[in-house]
Amino acid sequence: VQLVESGGGLVQAGGSLRLSCTASGSTLDIKAMGWDRQTPGKQRDLVAAITSGRGSTNYADSVKGRFTISTDNAKNTIYMQMNSLKPENTDVYYCYADGYSYGSNWRSWGQGTQVTVSS
């Protein structure tokens, strides 16, 4: 599965951005998709995730009520609406897809998109 992200950029504190991630390839094997964030030199942390089928969602505590993850199954695309952005949300955001095929679980990553929130 290949993932292509878009939508990052520079925004002032209190502003909004919408990230998009489109999957291609063996998309029927995808069980869940989501977004992680990473500061250089640190581990990646979950921001939000959504399961295929039922569309169950999971959010990091720090973004609950401000970020919303959604999916357009027909387009194999997930979105993350980011509202009330804060400078501490500045980071590189990576889309990922979790899947299962040929008896194995796997995870694919996108290339990452920079989100910068100025104070």
SULZIWO-V838568 format. One line per field, one symbol per residue. ss: DSSP state (H for helix, E for strand, C for the rest). phi: phi as a letter, one per 40 degrees, with the letter a starting at -180 (. if undefined). A space follows every 10 residues. Layout:
ss=???
phi=???
This chain:
ss=CEEEEECCEE EECCCCEEEE EEEECCHHHE EEEEEEEECC CCCCEEEEEE ECCCCCEEEC HHHCCCEEEE EEHHHCEEEE EECCCCHHHC EEEEEEEEEE ECCEEEEEEC CCEEEEEEC
phi=.bbbbahcib acdgcbabcb abcahccccc bababbbacd gbccbcbaaa ccgcgcbabc dcbdgbbbba bbccbfbbbb cbbfcbdccc icbbcbbbaa afgbcabbbc cgbcbbbcc
